[in-house]
Amino acid sequence: MPTDSVGTFVECYEFGVYGCFATIIATRFFTAEGGSEAEALVRAYASFGPACFFRPVGAALFGRLGDRIGRRPVPIPVIAR
């Protein structure tokens, strides 16, 4: 239970930090030539959305795979990429 709590805290912290720095990230990475700052901010938050979707999908996929072939060999190819 404590390990799950730590993992959840780290994940929420990561999303919170990204949300707080979204304005900086938007101006550095998502500002198009001739585009507005609002458009860049929307693009930064739009890149944030797929992570909210794919984390549970990856957890379900690799959790099931870990149950079948073992917990130790599953994270190695995932982390090594």
PDB file with one MODEL, atoms N, CA, C and O in Angstrom:
MODEL        1
ATOM      1  N   MET A   1       0.804  -1.191   0.000  1.00  0.00           N
ATOM      2  CA  MET A   1       0.000   0.000   0.000  1.00  0.00           C
ATOM      3  C   MET A   1       0.861   1.276   0.000  1.00  0.00           C
ATOM      4  O   MET A   1       0.566   2.195  -0.764  1.00  0.00           O
ATOM      5  N   PRO A   2       1.907   1.364   0.822  1.00  0.00           N
ATOM      6  CA  PRO A   2       2.729   2.585   0.769  1.00  0.00           C
ATOM      7  C   PRO A   2       3.417   2.777  -0.585  1.00  0.00           C
ATOM      8  O   PRO A   2       3.587   3.909  -1.040  1.00  0.00           O
ATOM      9  N   THR A   3       3.810   1.679  -1.226  1.00  0.00           N
ATOM     10  CA  THR A   3       4.462   1.789  -2.526  1.00  0.00           C
ATOM     11  C   THR A   3       3.492   2.331  -3.569  1.00  0.00           C
ATOM     12  O   THR A   3       3.873   3.150  -4.405  1.00  0.00           O
ATOM     13  N   ASP A   4       2.258   1.883  -3.525  1.00  0.00           N
ATOM     14  CA  ASP A   4       1.243   2.406  -4.438  1.00  0.00           C
ATOM     15  C   ASP A   4       1.018   3.892  -4.214  1.00  0.00           C
ATOM     16  O   ASP A   4       0.850   4.655  -5.166  1.00  0.00           O
ATOM     17  N   SER A   5       1.016   4.293  -2.964  1.00  0.00           N
ATOM     18  CA  SER A   5       0.816   5.712  -2.644  1.00  0.00           C
ATOM     19  C   SER A   5       1.957   6.566  -3.163  1.00  0.00           C
ATOM     20  O   SER A   5       1.729   7.666  -3.668  1.00  0.00           O
ATOM     21  N   VAL A   6       3.166   6.080  -3.045  1.00  0.00           N
ATOM     22  CA  VAL A   6       4.322   6.814  -3.549  1.00  0.00           C
ATOM     23  C   VAL A   6       4.254   6.925  -5.068  1.00  0.00           C
ATOM     24  O   VAL A   6       4.513   7.994  -5.621  1.00  0.00           O
ATOM     25  N   GLY A   7       3.908   5.838  -5.746  1.00  0.00           N
ATOM     26  CA  GLY A   7       3.785   5.862  -7.199  1.00  0.00           C
ATOM     27  C   GLY A   7       2.712   6.822  -7.662  1.00  0.00           C
ATOM     28  O   GLY A   7       2.913   7.556  -8.629  1.00  0.00           O
ATOM     29  N   THR A   8       1.575   6.829  -6.986  1.00  0.00           N
ATOM     30  CA  THR A   8       0.492   7.746  -7.337  1.00  0.00           C
ATOM     31  C   THR A   8       0.913   9.188  -7.089  1.00  0.00           C
ATOM     32  O   THR A   8       0.609  10.069  -7.893  1.00  0.00           O
ATOM     33  N   PHE A   9       1.612   9.435  -5.980  1.00  0.00           N
ATOM     34  CA  PHE A   9       2.085  10.787  -5.685  1.00  0.00           C
ATOM     35  C   PHE A   9       3.055  11.278  -6.754  1.00  0.00           C
ATOM     36  O   PHE A   9       2.950  12.416  -7.213  1.00  0.00           O
ATOM     37  N   VAL A  10       3.991  10.433  -7.148  1.00  0.00           N
ATOM     38  CA  VAL A  10       4.966  10.828  -8.169  1.00  0.00           C
ATOM     39  C   VAL A  10       4.275  11.121  -9.492  1.00  0.00           C
ATOM     40  O   VAL A  10       4.621  12.090 -10.168  1.00  0.00           O
ATOM     41  N   GLU A  11       3.304  10.299  -9.869  1.00  0.00           N
ATOM     42  CA  GLU A  11       2.583  10.512 -11.116  1.00  0.00           C
ATOM     43  C   GLU A  11       1.790  11.818 -11.080  1.00  0.00           C
ATOM     44  O   GLU A  11       1.808  12.584 -12.043  1.00  0.00           O
ATOM     45  N   CYS A  12       1.098  12.068  -9.978  1.00  0.00           N
ATOM     46  CA  CYS A  12       0.334  13.319  -9.857  1.00  0.00           C
ATOM     47  C   CYS A  12       1.266  14.525  -9.802  1.00  0.00           C
ATOM     48  O   CYS A  12       0.946  15.582 -10.347  1.00  0.00           O
ATOM     49  N   TYR A  13       2.401  14.375  -9.156  1.00  0.00           N
ATOM     50  CA  TYR A  13       3.376  15.459  -9.099  1.00  0.00           C
ATOM     51  C   TYR A  13       3.903  15.790 -10.491  1.00  0.00           C
ATOM     52  O   TYR A  13       4.055  16.959 -10.845  1.00  0.00           O
ATOM     53  N   GLU A  14       4.178  14.756 -11.272  1.00  0.00           N
ATOM     54  CA  GLU A  14       4.676  14.961 -12.635  1.00  0.00           C
ATOM     55  C   GLU A  14       3.663  15.732 -13.480  1.00  0.00           C
ATOM     56  O   GLU A  14       4.020  16.677 -14.183  1.00  0.00           O
ATOM     57  N   PHE A  15       2.403  15.320 -13.406  1.00  0.00           N
ATOM     58  CA  PHE A  15       1.369  16.022 -14.163  1.00  0.00           C
ATOM     59  C   PHE A  15       1.177  17.448 -13.646  1.00  0.00           C
ATOM     60  O   PHE A  15       0.941  18.365 -14.433  1.00  0.00           O
ATOM     61  N   GLY A  16       1.276  17.637 -12.349  1.00  0.00           N
ATOM     62  CA  GLY A  16       1.146  18.971 -11.776  1.00  0.00           C
ATOM     63  C   GLY A  16       2.264  19.903 -12.208  1.00  0.00           C
ATOM     64  O   GLY A  16       2.022  21.064 -12.536  1.00  0.00           O
ATOM     65  N   VAL A  17       3.474  19.398 -12.208  1.00  0.00           N
ATOM     66  CA  VAL A  17       4.620  20.205 -12.646  1.00  0.00           C
ATOM     67  C   VAL A  17       4.480  20.572 -14.119  1.00  0.00           C
ATOM     68  O   VAL A  17       4.743  21.711 -14.502  1.00  0.00           O
ATOM     69  N   TYR A  18       4.068  19.616 -14.944  1.00  0.00           N
ATOM     70  CA  TYR A  18       3.862  19.904 -16.359  1.00  0.00           C
ATOM     71  C   TYR A  18       2.789  20.970 -16.528  1.00  0.00           C
ATOM     72  O   TYR A  18       2.938  21.876 -17.348  1.00  0.00           O
ATOM     73  N   GLY A  19       1.708  20.868 -15.757  1.00  0.00           N
ATOM     74  CA  GLY A  19       0.639  21.865 -15.837  1.00  0.00           C
ATOM     75  C   GLY A  19       1.106  23.244 -15.417  1.00  0.00           C
ATOM     76  O   GLY A  19       0.712  24.244 -16.017  1.00  0.00           O
ATOM     77  N   CYS A  20       1.944  23.307 -14.389  1.00  0.00           N
ATOM     78  CA  CYS A  20       2.455  24.605 -13.926  1.00  0.00           C
ATOM     79  C   CYS A  20       3.427  25.225 -14.927  1.00  0.00           C
ATOM     80  O   CYS A  20       3.448  26.443 -15.105  1.00  0.00           O
ATOM     81  N   PHE A  21       4.214  24.401 -15.568  1.00  0.00           N
ATOM     82  CA  PHE A  21       5.195  24.907 -16.521  1.00  0.00           C
ATOM     83  C   PHE A  21       4.685  24.905 -17.961  1.00  0.00           C
ATOM     84  O   PHE A  21       5.463  25.093 -18.897  1.00  0.00           O
ATOM     85  N   ALA A  22       3.389  24.695 -18.139  1.00  0.00           N
ATOM     86  CA  ALA A  22       2.831  24.608 -19.491  1.00  0.00           C
ATOM     87  C   ALA A  22       3.043  25.901 -20.274  1.00  0.00           C
ATOM     88  O   ALA A  22       3.250  25.853 -21.486  1.00  0.00           O
ATOM     89  N   THR A  23       2.997  27.038 -19.618  1.00  0.00           N
ATOM     90  CA  THR A  23       3.201  28.301 -20.342  1.00  0.00           C
ATOM     91  C   THR A  23       4.635  28.404 -20.872  1.00  0.00           C
ATOM     92  O   THR A  23       4.857  28.866 -21.991  1.00  0.00           O
ATOM     93  N   ILE A  24       5.592  27.976 -20.070  1.00  0.00           N
ATOM     94  CA  ILE A  24       6.993  28.009 -20.503  1.00  0.00           C
ATOM     95  C   ILE A  24       7.222  26.981 -21.609  1.00  0.00           C
ATOM     96  O   ILE A  24       7.875  27.268 -22.612  1.00  0.00           O
ATOM     97  N   ILE A  25       6.679  25.786 -21.414  1.00  0.00           N
ATOM     98  CA  ILE A  25       6.822  24.734 -22.417  1.00  0.00           C
ATOM     99  C   ILE A  25       6.167  25.160 -23.724  1.00  0.00           C
ATOM    100  O   ILE A  25       6.691  24.885 -24.803  1.00  0.00           O
ATOM    101  N   ALA A  26       5.028  25.827 -23.629  1.00  0.00           N
ATOM    102  CA  ALA A  26       4.305  26.262 -24.832  1.00  0.00           C
ATOM    103  C   ALA A  26       5.123  27.257 -25.635  1.00  0.00           C
ATOM    104  O   ALA A  26       5.198  27.149 -26.859  1.00  0.00           O
ATOM    105  N   THR A  27       5.735  28.225 -24.968  1.00  0.00           N
ATOM    106  CA  THR A  27       6.502  29.230 -25.712  1.00  0.00           C
ATOM    107  C   THR A  27       7.781  28.652 -26.303  1.00  0.00           C
ATOM    108  O   THR A  27       8.233  29.100 -27.357  1.00  0.00           O
ATOM    109  N   ARG A  28       8.369  27.664 -25.639  1.00  0.00           N
ATOM    110  CA  ARG A  28       9.630  27.097 -26.127  1.00  0.00           C
ATOM    111  C   ARG A  28       9.456  26.059 -27.222  1.00  0.00           C
ATOM    112  O   ARG A  28      10.263  25.986 -28.149  1.00  0.00           O
ATOM    113  N   PHE A  29       8.400  25.253 -27.116  1.00  0.00           N
ATOM    114  CA  PHE A  29       8.284  24.101 -28.011  1.00  0.00           C
ATOM    115  C   PHE A  29       7.088  24.125 -28.953  1.00  0.00           C
ATOM    116  O   PHE A  29       7.139  23.489 -30.006  1.00  0.00           O
ATOM    117  N   PHE A  30       6.022  24.829 -28.619  1.00  0.00           N
ATOM    118  CA  PHE A  30       4.795  24.731 -29.389  1.00  0.00           C
ATOM    119  C   PHE A  30       4.391  26.018 -30.095  1.00  0.00           C
ATOM    120  O   PHE A  30       3.287  26.086 -30.636  1.00  0.00           O
ATOM    121  N   THR A  31       5.225  27.023 -30.110  1.00  0.00           N
ATOM    122  CA  THR A  31       4.890  28.260 -30.797  1.00  0.00           C
ATOM    123  C   THR A  31       5.219  28.108 -32.279  1.00  0.00           C
ATOM    124  O   THR A  31       6.373  27.921 -32.663  1.00  0.00           O
ATOM    125  N   ALA A  32       4.182  28.192 -33.092  1.00  0.00           N
ATOM    126  CA  ALA A  32       4.361  28.070 -34.540  1.00  0.00           C
ATOM    127  C   ALA A  32       4.747  29.427 -35.121  1.00  0.00           C
ATOM    128  O   ALA A  32       4.556  30.465 -34.487  1.00  0.00           O
ATOM    129  N   GLU A  33       5.276  29.401 -36.299  1.00  0.00           N
ATOM    130  CA  GLU A  33       5.642  30.636 -36.998  1.00  0.00           C
ATOM    131  C   GLU A  33       4.372  31.441 -37.251  1.00  0.00           C
ATOM    132  O   GLU A  33       3.493  31.001 -37.991  1.00  0.00           O
ATOM    133  N   GLY A  34       4.275  32.606 -36.645  1.00  0.00           N
ATOM    134  CA  GLY A  34       3.101  33.459 -36.808  1.00  0.00           C
ATOM    135  C   GLY A  34       1.928  33.047 -35.940  1.00  0.00           C
ATOM    136  O   GLY A  34       0.852  33.633 -36.063  1.00  0.00           O
ATOM    137  N   GLY A  35       2.091  32.059 -35.064  1.00  0.00           N
ATOM    138  CA  GLY A  35       1.007  31.592 -34.199  1.00  0.00           C
ATOM    139  C   GLY A  35       0.928  32.402 -32.919  1.00  0.00           C
ATOM    140  O   GLY A  35       1.892  33.067 -32.539  1.00  0.00           O
ATOM    141  N   SER A  36      -0.195  32.351 -32.264  1.00  0.00           N
ATOM    142  CA  SER A  36      -0.386  33.104 -31.033  1.00  0.00           C
ATOM    143  C   SER A  36       0.060  32.288 -29.826  1.00  0.00           C
ATOM    144  O   SER A  36       0.268  31.078 -29.919  1.00  0.00           O
ATOM    145  N   GLU A  37       0.204  32.972 -28.689  1.00  0.00           N
ATOM    146  CA  GLU A  37       0.584  32.286 -27.456  1.00  0.00           C
ATOM    147  C   GLU A  37      -0.546  31.388 -26.960  1.00  0.00           C
ATOM    148  O   GLU A  37      -0.294  30.331 -26.380  1.00  0.00           O
ATOM    149  N   ALA A  38      -1.785  31.806 -27.185  1.00  0.00           N
ATOM    150  CA  ALA A  38      -2.922  30.986 -26.767  1.00  0.00           C
ATOM    151  C   ALA A  38      -2.950  29.668 -27.539  1.00  0.00           C
ATOM    152  O   ALA A  38      -3.238  28.614 -26.970  1.00  0.00           O
ATOM    153  N   GLU A  39      -2.653  29.732 -28.824  1.00  0.00           N
ATOM    154  CA  GLU A  39      -2.607  28.516 -29.639  1.00  0.00           C
ATOM    155  C   GLU A  39      -1.501  27.588 -29.138  1.00  0.00           C
ATOM    156  O   GLU A  39      -1.691  26.373 -29.083  1.00  0.00           O
ATOM    157  N   ALA A  40      -0.361  28.145 -28.778  1.00  0.00           N
ATOM    158  CA  ALA A  40       0.743  27.343 -28.260  1.00  0.00           C
ATOM    159  C   ALA A  40       0.368  26.692 -26.936  1.00  0.00           C
ATOM    160  O   ALA A  40       0.729  25.543 -26.682  1.00  0.00           O
ATOM    161  N   LEU A  41      -0.355  27.422 -26.092  1.00  0.00           N
ATOM    162  CA  LEU A  41      -0.770  26.859 -24.809  1.00  0.00           C
ATOM    163  C   LEU A  41      -1.767  25.722 -25.003  1.00  0.00           C
ATOM    164  O   LEU A  41      -1.706  24.715 -24.298  1.00  0.00           O
ATOM    165  N   VAL A  42      -2.682  25.879 -25.951  1.00  0.00           N
ATOM    166  CA  VAL A  42      -3.629  24.806 -26.255  1.00  0.00           C
ATOM    167  C   VAL A  42      -2.875  23.583 -26.780  1.00  0.00           C
ATOM    168  O   VAL A  42      -3.219  22.454 -26.430  1.00  0.00           O
ATOM    169  N   ARG A  43      -1.870  23.785 -27.601  1.00  0.00           N
ATOM    170  CA  ARG A  43      -1.076  22.655 -28.105  1.00  0.00           C
ATOM    171  C   ARG A  43      -0.309  21.966 -26.984  1.00  0.00           C
ATOM    172  O   ARG A  43      -0.180  20.742 -26.983  1.00  0.00           O
ATOM    173  N   ALA A  44       0.201  22.742 -26.032  1.00  0.00           N
ATOM    174  CA  ALA A  44       0.918  22.147 -24.899  1.00  0.00           C
ATOM    175  C   ALA A  44      -0.023  21.285 -24.065  1.00  0.00           C
ATOM    176  O   ALA A  44       0.335  20.173 -23.677  1.00  0.00           O
ATOM    177  N   TYR A  45      -1.216  21.787 -23.789  1.00  0.00           N
ATOM    178  CA  TYR A  45      -2.173  20.998 -23.027  1.00  0.00           C
ATOM    179  C   TYR A  45      -2.703  19.822 -23.838  1.00  0.00           C
ATOM    180  O   TYR A  45      -3.039  18.786 -23.264  1.00  0.00           O
ATOM    181  N   ALA A  46      -2.785  19.958 -25.146  1.00  0.00           N
ATOM    182  CA  ALA A  46      -3.231  18.850 -25.992  1.00  0.00           C
ATOM    183  C   ALA A  46      -2.205  17.717 -25.991  1.00  0.00           C
ATOM    184  O   ALA A  46      -2.583  16.552 -26.117  1.00  0.00           O
ATOM    185  N   SER A  47      -0.928  18.029 -25.851  1.00  0.00           N
ATOM    186  CA  SER A  47       0.080  16.976 -25.760  1.00  0.00           C
ATOM    187  C   SER A  47       0.032  16.284 -24.403  1.00  0.00           C
ATOM    188  O   SER A  47       0.537  15.171 -24.247  1.00  0.00           O
ATOM    189  N   PHE A  48      -0.567  16.937 -23.437  1.00  0.00           N
ATOM    190  CA  PHE A  48      -0.737  16.430 -22.099  1.00  0.00           C
ATOM    191  C   PHE A  48      -1.840  15.359 -22.059  1.00  0.00           C
ATOM    192  O   PHE A  48      -1.784  14.441 -21.241  1.00  0.00           O
ATOM    193  N   GLY A  49      -2.832  15.479 -22.934  1.00  0.00           N
ATOM    194  CA  GLY A  49      -3.988  14.580 -22.951  1.00  0.00           C
ATOM    195  C   GLY A  49      -3.685  13.135 -23.273  1.00  0.00           C
ATOM    196  O   GLY A  49      -4.160  12.250 -22.562  1.00  0.00           O
ATOM    197  N   PRO A  50      -2.912  12.850 -24.317  1.00  0.00           N
ATOM    198  CA  PRO A  50      -2.636  11.436 -24.623  1.00  0.00           C
ATOM    199  C   PRO A  50      -1.956  10.682 -23.483  1.00  0.00           C
ATOM    200  O   PRO A  50      -2.159   9.477 -23.336  1.00  0.00           O
ATOM    201  N   ALA A  51      -1.162  11.364 -22.685  1.00  0.00           N
ATOM    202  CA  ALA A  51      -0.519  10.690 -21.551  1.00  0.00           C
ATOM    203  C   ALA A  51      -1.560  10.224 -20.546  1.00  0.00           C
ATOM    204  O   ALA A  51      -1.413   9.158 -19.949  1.00  0.00           O
ATOM    205  N   CYS A  52      -2.612  11.014 -20.354  1.00  0.00           N
ATOM    206  CA  CYS A  52      -3.685  10.620 -19.437  1.00  0.00           C
ATOM    207  C   CYS A  52      -4.428   9.401 -19.965  1.00  0.00           C
ATOM    208  O   CYS A  52      -4.967   8.619 -19.181  1.00  0.00           O
ATOM    209  N   PHE A  53      -4.465   9.230 -21.270  1.00  0.00           N
ATOM    210  CA  PHE A  53      -5.142   8.077 -21.864  1.00  0.00           C
ATOM    211  C   PHE A  53      -4.230   6.852 -21.909  1.00  0.00           C
ATOM    212  O   PHE A  53      -4.657   5.751 -21.562  1.00  0.00           O
ATOM    213  N   PHE A  54      -2.984   7.034 -22.333  1.00  0.00           N
ATOM    214  CA  PHE A  54      -2.119   5.887 -22.587  1.00  0.00           C
ATOM    215  C   PHE A  54      -1.497   5.291 -21.331  1.00  0.00           C
ATOM    216  O   PHE A  54      -1.053   4.144 -21.371  1.00  0.00           O
ATOM    217  N   ARG A  55      -1.447   6.000 -20.245  1.00  0.00           N
ATOM    218  CA  ARG A  55      -0.903   5.396 -19.023  1.00  0.00           C
ATOM    219  C   ARG A  55      -1.751   4.240 -18.530  1.00  0.00           C
ATOM    220  O   ARG A  55      -1.203   3.176 -18.246  1.00  0.00           O
ATOM    221  N   PRO A  56      -3.074   4.398 -18.412  1.00  0.00           N
ATOM    222  CA  PRO A  56      -3.860   3.225 -17.999  1.00  0.00           C
ATOM    223  C   PRO A  56      -3.865   2.109 -19.040  1.00  0.00           C
ATOM    224  O   PRO A  56      -3.909   0.931 -18.684  1.00  0.00           O
ATOM    225  N   VAL A  57      -3.818   2.467 -20.321  1.00  0.00           N
ATOM    226  CA  VAL A  57      -3.771   1.440 -21.365  1.00  0.00           C
ATOM    227  C   VAL A  57      -2.467   0.651 -21.244  1.00  0.00           C
ATOM    228  O   VAL A  57      -2.480  -0.578 -21.315  1.00  0.00           O
ATOM    229  N   GLY A  58      -1.355   1.340 -21.063  1.00  0.00           N
ATOM    230  CA  GLY A  58      -0.075   0.661 -20.884  1.00  0.00           C
ATOM    231  C   GLY A  58      -0.041  -0.172 -19.617  1.00  0.00           C
ATOM    232  O   GLY A  58       0.530  -1.262 -19.600  1.00  0.00           O
ATOM    233  N   ALA A  59      -0.651   0.340 -18.557  1.00  0.00           N
ATOM    234  CA  ALA A  59      -0.697  -0.425 -17.307  1.00  0.00           C
ATOM    235  C   ALA A  59      -1.493  -1.708 -17.488  1.00  0.00           C
ATOM    236  O   ALA A  59      -1.094  -2.760 -16.990  1.00  0.00           O
ATOM    237  N   ALA A  60      -2.617  -1.629 -18.196  1.00  0.00           N
ATOM    238  CA  ALA A  60      -3.418  -2.825 -18.426  1.00  0.00           C
ATOM    239  C   ALA A  60      -2.676  -3.819 -19.318  1.00  0.00           C
ATOM    240  O   ALA A  60      -2.668  -5.020 -19.050  1.00  0.00           O
ATOM    241  N   LEU A  61      -2.058  -3.308 -20.371  1.00  0.00           N
ATOM    242  CA  LEU A  61      -1.346  -4.179 -21.309  1.00  0.00           C
ATOM    243  C   LEU A  61      -0.143  -4.842 -20.650  1.00  0.00           C
ATOM    244  O   LEU A  61      -0.009  -6.065 -20.679  1.00  0.00           O
ATOM    245  N   PHE A  62       0.727  -4.040 -20.060  1.00  0.00           N
ATOM    246  CA  PHE A  62       1.951  -4.603 -19.490  1.00  0.00           C
ATOM    247  C   PHE A  62       1.693  -5.302 -18.154  1.00  0.00           C
ATOM    248  O   PHE A  62       2.462  -6.180 -17.763  1.00  0.00           O
ATOM    249  N   GLY A  63       0.626  -4.926 -17.449  1.00  0.00           N
ATOM    250  CA  GLY A  63       0.251  -5.651 -16.240  1.00  0.00           C
ATOM    251  C   GLY A  63      -0.187  -7.071 -16.566  1.00  0.00           C
ATOM    252  O   GLY A  63       0.194  -8.027 -15.891  1.00  0.00           O
ATOM    253  N   ARG A  64      -0.991  -7.189 -17.607  1.00  0.00           N
ATOM    254  CA  ARG A  64      -1.427  -8.525 -18.039  1.00  0.00           C
ATOM    255  C   ARG A  64      -0.241  -9.341 -18.555  1.00  0.00           C
ATOM    256  O   ARG A  64      -0.125 -10.532 -18.263  1.00  0.00           O
ATOM    257  N   LEU A  65       0.624  -8.702 -19.312  1.00  0.00           N
ATOM    258  CA  LEU A  65       1.810  -9.383 -19.817  1.00  0.00           C
ATOM    259  C   LEU A  65       2.716  -9.815 -18.654  1.00  0.00           C
ATOM    260  O   LEU A  65       3.292 -10.902 -18.679  1.00  0.00           O
ATOM    261  N   GLY A  66       2.832  -8.963 -17.651  1.00  0.00           N
ATOM    262  CA  GLY A  66       3.624  -9.310 -16.477  1.00  0.00           C
ATOM    263  C   GLY A  66       3.042 -10.471 -15.701  1.00  0.00           C
ATOM    264  O   GLY A  66       3.778 -11.277 -15.132  1.00  0.00           O
ATOM    265  N   ASP A  67       1.716 -10.560 -15.674  1.00  0.00           N
ATOM    266  CA  ASP A  67       1.082 -11.701 -15.010  1.00  0.00           C
ATOM    267  C   ASP A  67       1.345 -13.004 -15.753  1.00  0.00           C
ATOM    268  O   ASP A  67       1.444 -14.068 -15.143  1.00  0.00           O
ATOM    269  N   ARG A  68       1.457 -12.911 -17.067  1.00  0.00           N
ATOM    270  CA  ARG A  68       1.649 -14.132 -17.866  1.00  0.00           C
ATOM    271  C   ARG A  68       3.094 -14.607 -17.896  1.00  0.00           C
ATOM    272  O   ARG A  68       3.353 -15.795 -17.705  1.00  0.00           O
ATOM    273  N   ILE A  69       4.042 -13.699 -18.134  1.00  0.00           N
ATOM    274  CA  ILE A  69       5.432 -14.162 -18.292  1.00  0.00           C
ATOM    275  C   ILE A  69       6.323 -13.790 -17.114  1.00  0.00           C
ATOM    276  O   ILE A  69       7.492 -14.177 -17.080  1.00  0.00           O
ATOM    277  N   GLY A  70       5.801 -13.061 -16.168  1.00  0.00           N
ATOM    278  CA  GLY A  70       6.583 -12.712 -14.988  1.00  0.00           C
ATOM    279  C   GLY A  70       6.842 -11.221 -14.900  1.00  0.00           C
ATOM    280  O   GLY A  70       6.949 -10.533 -15.915  1.00  0.00           O
ATOM    281  N   ARG A  71       6.939 -10.742 -13.697  1.00  0.00           N
ATOM    282  CA  ARG A  71       7.109  -9.307 -13.460  1.00  0.00           C
ATOM    283  C   ARG A  71       8.521  -8.808 -13.794  1.00  0.00           C
ATOM    284  O   ARG A  71       8.698  -7.646 -14.160  1.00  0.00           O
ATOM    285  N   ARG A  72       9.489  -9.656 -13.672  1.00  0.00           N
ATOM    286  CA  ARG A  72      10.863  -9.216 -13.901  1.00  0.00           C
ATOM    287  C   ARG A  72      11.188  -8.961 -15.371  1.00  0.00           C
ATOM    288  O   ARG A  72      11.795  -7.929 -15.657  1.00  0.00           O
ATOM    289  N   PRO A  73      10.832  -9.821 -16.321  1.00  0.00           N
ATOM    290  CA  PRO A  73      11.243  -9.575 -17.716  1.00  0.00           C
ATOM    291  C   PRO A  73      10.426  -8.492 -18.439  1.00  0.00           C
ATOM    292  O   PRO A  73      10.869  -7.992 -19.473  1.00  0.00           O
ATOM    293  N   VAL A  74       9.247  -8.118 -17.922  1.00  0.00           N
ATOM    294  CA  VAL A  74       8.399  -7.165 -18.641  1.00  0.00           C
ATOM    295  C   VAL A  74       8.953  -5.731 -18.617  1.00  0.00           C
ATOM    296  O   VAL A  74       8.975  -5.102 -19.674  1.00  0.00           O
ATOM    297  N   PRO A  75       9.395  -5.183 -17.499  1.00  0.00           N
ATOM    298  CA  PRO A  75       9.840  -3.778 -17.511  1.00  0.00           C
ATOM    299  C   PRO A  75      11.132  -3.536 -18.287  1.00  0.00           C
ATOM    300  O   PRO A  75      11.390  -2.410 -18.711  1.00  0.00           O
ATOM    301  N   ILE A  76      11.937  -4.563 -18.478  1.00  0.00           N
ATOM    302  CA  ILE A  76      13.231  -4.351 -19.136  1.00  0.00           C
ATOM    303  C   ILE A  76      13.091  -3.787 -20.551  1.00  0.00           C
ATOM    304  O   ILE A  76      13.754  -2.796 -20.854  1.00  0.00           O
ATOM    305  N   PRO A  77      12.264  -4.361 -21.439  1.00  0.00           N
ATOM    306  CA  PRO A  77      12.127  -3.739 -22.781  1.00  0.00           C
ATOM    307  C   PRO A  77      11.397  -2.410 -22.736  1.00  0.00           C
ATOM    308  O   PRO A  77      11.638  -1.546 -23.578  1.00  0.00           O
ATOM    309  N   VAL A  78      10.507  -2.230 -21.766  1.00  0.00           N
ATOM    310  CA  VAL A  78       9.759  -0.971 -21.677  1.00  0.00           C
ATOM    311  C   VAL A  78      10.693   0.171 -21.271  1.00  0.00           C
ATOM    312  O   VAL A  78      10.648   1.247 -21.867  1.00  0.00           O
ATOM    313  N   ILE A  79      11.515  -0.050 -20.287  1.00  0.00           N
ATOM    314  CA  ILE A  79      12.414   0.987 -19.778  1.00  0.00           C
ATOM    315  C   ILE A  79      13.595   1.187 -20.725  1.00  0.00           C
ATOM    316  O   ILE A  79      14.099   2.303 -20.849  1.00  0.00           O
ATOM    317  N   ALA A  80      14.039   0.138 -21.385  1.00  0.00           N
ATOM    318  CA  ALA A  80      15.220   0.225 -22.246  1.00  0.00           C
ATOM    319  C   ALA A  80      14.988   1.045 -23.497  1.00  0.00           C
ATOM    320  O   ALA A  80      15.960   1.482 -24.112  1.00  0.00           O
ATOM    321  N   ARG A  81      13.752   1.277 -23.904  1.00  0.00           N
ATOM    322  CA  ARG A  81      13.486   2.043 -25.125  1.00  0.00           C
ATOM    323  C   ARG A  81      13.743   3.438 -24.877  1.00  0.00           C
ATOM    324  O   ARG A  81      13.583   4.264 -25.775  1.00  0.00           O
TER     325      ARG A  81
ENDMDL
END
